[in-house]
């Protein structure tokens, strides 16, 4: 049986008492409970987060191209960033799990932390309105938005460009292993540029592991001064 929602802790996170506790109860309920879960609110929150950040990027970086803003948005609205914010707020402590998911370490899954963060934003949008959701996002993303003085380049794109500029074979990715339960998987990915170099990395998703592997290989190749 799941514990009731800790509305006191929730109020500390969202900056005030919830108007409709049922929305937040839903936002913090994992599918493993067998009850209605956060997926629909996650869908909404993902769009709200993207819209708010896109608007801020448009305003704060007037000289940035569409491609540069897209690169910034990709990082700022990524699962990794959402999970980091969720953990900073200790949001995962409020998520209710079924027994199996709880025993499998679902509370430590970055994927679940990110999903719950987006669901919370969706609940806040419905409960208190667009301005409240925007203020919440800016309170926790503001420094990261301002900190991006140059648009970040995705490691996979940077590695591809590195190989192309030196007339090397394009990077090749392969799954080395996949472990863990379905709700908290761990992927290990290897990437290589011909026979020149190879690197491996892990992540909570195939995409995250590929990104980490590309970053590791790029750092190694740049150290070679080729």
VEXFIBA-88078 format. One record per residue (C-alpha): x, z, y; residue number from 1; residue in one letter. Coordinates in pm, 1 decimal, always signed. Each point is the difference from the previous one (the first is absolute). Last residue first. Layout:
X Z Y NUM A
...
This chain:
+4568.9 -3482.5 +1443.4 226 X
+65.2 +337.2 +165.1 225 X
-41.1 +185.1 -333.2 224 X
-178.4 +288.0 +174.4 223 X
-275.4 -240.0 +102.5 222 X
-52.8 -74.2 -368.3 221 X
-37.2 +366.8 -93.7 220 X
-240.1 +73.2 +286.1 219 X
-204.3 -307.6 -93.7 218 X
-11.5 +112.5 -362.3 217 X
-135.7 +343.1 +92.0 216 X
-256.7 -140.6 +244.4 215 X
-116.9 -255.0 -257.9 214 X
-33.8 +273.4 -262.9 213 X
-205.0 +216.8 +237.1 212 X
-233.0 -287.9 +87.0 211 X
-38.8 -99.5 -364.2 210 X
-81.4 +361.9 -90.0 209 X
-261.5 +22.0 +274.7 208 X
-159.8 -328.1 -107.3 207 X
-13.7 +100.8 -367.0 206 X
-164.1 +327.5 +98.6 205 X
+103.4 +366.8 +3.6 204 X
+360.8 -106.8 +40.5 203 X
+332.8 -21.6 -177.9 202 X
+320.3 -187.7 +76.2 201 X
+249.0 -235.2 -163.3 200 X
+284.0 -209.8 +139.1 199 X
+183.8 -316.8 -101.5 198 X
+292.0 -197.2 +140.6 197 X
+166.5 -340.9 -1.4 196 X
-128.7 -129.4 -332.1 195 X
-291.6 -177.4 +165.9 194 X
-141.0 +222.4 +271.6 193 X
-150.6 +287.5 -196.4 192 X
-297.7 +231.8 +14.0 191 X
-95.3 +272.6 -245.7 190 X
-329.1 +188.8 +13.8 189 X
-94.6 +342.5 -133.3 188 X
-368.6 +81.1 +31.8 187 X
-154.4 +346.1 -1.1 186 X
-374.2 +37.1 -57.6 185 X
-222.7 +277.3 +139.1 184 X
-367.1 -88.0 -64.8 183 X
+80.9 -216.3 -302.2 182 X
+210.6 +269.1 -165.9 181 X
+381.4 -5.1 +13.9 180 X
+260.0 -263.9 -77.5 179 X
+69.8 -363.9 +73.9 178 X
+343.6 -138.5 -79.2 177 X
+258.1 -263.3 +90.0 176 X
-240.7 -230.3 +182.8 175 X
+185.2 -306.5 +123.4 174 X
+82.6 -144.1 +340.8 173 X
+207.7 -310.1 +80.9 172 X
+159.7 -50.2 +340.0 171 X
+52.1 -361.9 +109.2 170 X
+321.1 -168.0 -118.3 169 X
+275.0 +2.9 +259.6 168 X
+49.4 -245.2 +284.8 167 X
+139.4 +273.2 +225.7 166 X
-284.3 -13.7 +254.4 165 X
-254.1 -32.0 -282.4 164 X
+124.5 +312.8 -177.1 163 X
-11.3 +212.1 +315.7 162 X
-340.6 -142.3 +94.9 161 X
-146.6 +99.1 -337.5 160 X
+152.2 +347.3 +33.6 159 X
-152.6 +41.3 +346.9 158 X
-340.6 -114.6 -125.3 157 X
+12.5 +245.3 -291.0 156 X
+122.3 +278.9 +230.5 155 X
-295.6 -49.9 +240.2 154 X
+134.1 -44.1 +350.6 153 X
-70.6 +274.2 +249.2 152 X
-111.6 -101.1 +350.1 151 X
+232.3 +148.0 +256.8 150 X
-79.0 +300.5 +216.3 149 X
-198.3 +150.1 -285.1 148 X
+22.8 +364.0 +106.3 147 X
-302.5 -32.6 +225.9 146 X
-225.2 -72.5 -298.0 145 X
+162.3 +271.6 -211.4 144 X
-36.4 +251.9 +280.6 143 X
-370.0 -78.8 +38.1 142 X
-93.1 +2.4 -369.8 141 X
-125.9 +357.6 -42.9 140 X
-177.1 +71.8 +328.7 139 X
-74.6 -370.6 +43.5 138 X
-197.1 -6.8 -324.3 137 X
-200.5 +310.9 +88.1 136 X
-74.6 -131.4 +348.9 135 X
-121.5 -331.2 -143.6 134 X
-226.8 +172.3 -250.9 133 X
-145.5 +217.5 +276.1 132 X
-55.4 -305.0 +221.2 131 X
-172.0 -197.7 -276.7 130 X
-257.4 +261.5 -89.1 129 X
-25.1 +359.7 -114.9 128 X
-139.9 -18.6 -352.4 127 X
+25.6 -369.2 -85.1 126 X
+348.1 -46.4 +147.9 125 X
+115.7 +335.8 -139.9 124 X
-115.3 -100.6 -347.8 123 X
+190.8 -328.1 +20.7 122 X
+311.4 +180.0 +123.3 121 X
-30.7 +242.7 -292.5 120 X
-33.6 -293.0 -240.5 119 X
+321.6 -150.4 +138.2 118 X
+187.2 +325.1 -56.3 117 X
-155.9 +40.1 -344.5 116 X
+123.5 -343.8 -105.2 115 X
+351.0 +74.7 +128.0 114 X
+18.4 +329.7 -190.9 113 X
-133.8 -172.6 -312.3 112 X
+267.8 -269.2 +14.3 111 X
+269.4 +256.0 +82.1 110 X
-82.6 +186.6 -321.3 109 X
+92.1 +369.7 +5.7 108 X
-358.4 +128.5 -21.5 107 X
-55.3 -229.3 -297.9 106 X
+250.9 +201.6 -200.6 105 X
-124.7 -81.8 -349.8 104 X
-166.7 +341.8 -23.9 103 X
-209.3 -76.4 +308.6 102 X
-89.1 -344.5 -131.5 101 X
-109.2 +149.0 -332.1 100 X
-198.0 +288.6 +150.9 99 X
-194.6 -215.2 +245.7 98 X
+132.3 +7.5 +352.1 97 X
-105.6 +144.7 +336.3 96 X
+220.4 -84.5 +299.5 95 X
+51.5 +288.1 +245.5 94 X
+366.3 +71.4 -79.4 93 X
+68.5 -372.3 +45.4 92 X
-69.2 +34.9 +371.9 91 X
+311.9 +209.5 +54.0 90 X
+13.2 -143.1 +355.3 89 X
+358.6 -122.0 -49.1 88 X
-99.8 -115.5 -348.0 87 X
-283.4 -214.7 +133.7 86 X
+224.2 -144.7 +272.0 85 X
+260.9 -100.2 -259.2 84 X
-268.6 -147.9 -225.6 83 X
-135.2 -212.1 +284.9 82 X
+351.5 -123.4 +78.1 81 X
+71.3 -91.5 -362.6 80 X
-339.5 -165.8 -39.0 79 X
+78.3 -227.3 +290.1 78 X
-182.3 +7.5 +334.2 77 X
+314.2 +50.3 +210.6 76 X
+219.5 -228.8 -209.5 75 X
-233.3 -300.5 -19.9 74 X
-105.8 +53.9 +361.6 73 X
+358.8 -38.2 +121.6 72 X
+45.8 -320.4 -197.0 71 X
-333.1 -136.5 +123.6 70 X
+96.9 +81.4 +358.3 69 X
+323.4 -194.2 -41.1 68 X
-181.6 -297.6 -150.3 67 X
-257.7 -8.3 +278.9 66 X
+282.2 +2.8 +254.1 65 X
+105.3 +309.5 +192.0 64 X
+35.1 -25.7 +379.2 63 X
-299.1 +222.0 +77.0 62 X
+122.5 +279.0 -232.4 61 X
-202.2 +307.7 +90.8 60 X
-342.1 -160.8 +39.4 59 X
-0.4 -233.3 -300.9 58 X
+169.7 +266.2 -211.9 57 X
-264.4 +254.9 +98.0 56 X
-284.1 -236.7 -90.1 55 X
+159.7 -81.4 -335.1 54 X
+41.8 +372.4 -69.6 53 X
-365.9 +73.0 +71.2 52 X
-124.7 -300.5 -197.9 51 X
+220.5 +67.9 -302.0 50 X
-102.1 +365.2 -15.7 49 X
-369.0 -89.2 +25.9 48 X
+33.9 -265.5 -270.3 47 X
+173.7 +238.0 -242.7 46 X
-253.0 +269.6 +83.6 45 X
-291.3 -219.1 -106.2 44 X
+146.6 -90.8 -339.1 43 X
+110.0 +360.9 -55.0 42 X
-356.0 +110.2 +77.2 41 X
-124.7 -228.1 -277.6 40 X
+266.4 +126.9 -241.7 39 X
-39.0 +373.0 +66.5 38 X
-192.2 +105.3 -309.3 37 X
-350.1 +39.9 -142.4 36 X
+40.7 +240.2 -291.3 35 X
+179.8 -38.6 -332.5 34 X
+272.9 +230.5 +126.9 33 X
+263.7 -263.5 -79.4 32 X
-128.0 -208.5 +291.1 31 X
+172.5 +227.1 +250.8 30 X
-205.2 +199.2 +251.3 29 X
+149.9 +57.0 +345.6 28 X
-193.5 -263.5 +192.9 27 X
-323.7 +103.9 -174.4 26 X
+34.5 +362.0 +109.9 25 X
+94.9 -135.6 +340.5 24 X
-329.0 -186.9 +27.9 23 X
-195.5 +296.0 -138.5 22 X
+144.0 +225.8 +271.7 21 X
-202.7 -183.3 +267.4 20 X
+94.4 +136.4 +341.9 19 X
+344.1 +108.0 -115.0 18 X
+144.5 +293.3 +195.9 17 X
+285.5 -89.3 +229.9 16 X
+344.8 -155.5 +24.5 15 X
-8.2 -226.0 -305.8 14 X
+267.3 +190.6 -192.8 13 X
-85.0 +353.9 +108.5 12 X
-367.9 -69.2 -59.4 11 X
+84.7 -108.7 -355.8 10 X
+177.5 +329.0 -66.9 9 X
-309.7 +188.0 +112.1 8 X
-233.4 -236.9 -183.9 7 X
+164.9 +76.1 -334.0 6 X
-216.5 -229.8 -213.7 5 X
-152.9 +176.9 -297.3 4 X
+215.3 +40.9 -312.5 3 X
-46.4 -253.9 -277.2 2 X
-137.1 +90.1 -344.1 1 X
